[in-house]
Amino acid sequence: MREINIGNQVVRVRATTLALLFYKQEFKSDLLGDLMKMGQVAEDPSKLEVLSVLQLIWAMAKADSYGKQFPSFETWLGSLENIDFSDASFMTAAMEEAADGFFRTGVKGAVQK
């Protein structure tokens, strides 16, 4: 779990299997597959899709809030204000949480770095 600053809000995110489920239910796509596509941004920054990163953050935030009321993606997006997209720190933090949570090393059968 980590906290990400998006604009003037602090968002708690957690990369868990629940995030995979919530992402699939909301966006009809596989989070890990989309995450692999996001990884191509390092090779070609023009492939960055900020909305995809925000979808990832939403799913991980919903997973962190499991058992509590959580807004739909559209409502959640509407609550975000003053986002500076030139400050990529929130996107970097989200990708780091996803990498740490979904691709752990040291676990039997896990991806080795």
N, C-alpha and C positions, 0 to 999 in steps of 0.2 A: 504494500500500500504506500502511496505517496500523495502529496498534495501538490496540485498544479495551480499556478496563478494564471487565470485567463482574464485579461482586462482588469477589472477591479474586484473579481471574485476569486475565491479559493475553492477549488474543486478537488474532492478526494476521489482517487481512482484506485482500482484493484483489478489486476489481470487474473481472472479466475475462469473456471469453466462456465460459470453463470454468465460472464461477459460474452462468451462464445454463443450461448443460447439467446441472450437478449439481442445481440447483433443480428443473428440469423432471423429471429422473429420480426424485428423492426425493419431490416433492410433487405431481407430475402437474399442474402449473400453470405459467404463464408468469411468470417473475420480473419482467419489465418491466411487464406488465399489472398484476401485484399491486403493484408499486412505484407505479404511477400511482394506484391506489386508496389506497395509504398517504399519498399527497400530499394527499388530501382532508382529512386530519386537521387541517391548519392552519385550515380553514374550520369544522370541527366536531370538536373534541377527543374527543367521545364515540365517534367511529369508530375510535379507536386500538385496534389488535389487537396486543398485545405478542408473541404467539406468531408472528405474521407477520414481525415485525421480527427475532425470534430465528431464524426460518427463513432470512431474508435473510443474517443474520450467519453462520450455519452454512455456507451455500453459498459465501460469499466466503472464509470461513476454510478450507474444503476446497480452494478454488481456489488459495489462497496456499500450501497444503501439497501441491500437485500432485506426484505421484511418491512420496509418503510415505503410510504408513498413516494413515487418518483415521477416527474413529468414526462410526457411524450417528448420525442426528439424535437419536434417543432416548437413546443412550449419552452423546452429547455434552451433551445437556440435563441428564442425571443428574450430570454432572461439575461443573456450575455450582453454586456454593454462595454463600450470603450476598448474593444479588442484592437491591439496594434499588431497587424499581421507582419510587420517588418521585424518584430521581436519574436524570433522562432523558438524561444526558450520553452514555451508551453508545449509546442509540438515535439521538441526534443525530449522533454520530460515524459510525455505520453508514450513515445516510441521506446524509451528506456524502460518504463514500467511494463509495457507489452513484452519486450525482449526478456526482461527478468522473470516475468510471470509465466509466459508461455513457452520459453525455451531455456529452462534452467539447466545448468551444468551440475554435475555431481549427483544427479539422480540417475539410477540405473536405467539405461536405454535413452537417456536424454542426449540432445545435440551437444557435441563437444566443441568448444571454442578453439 
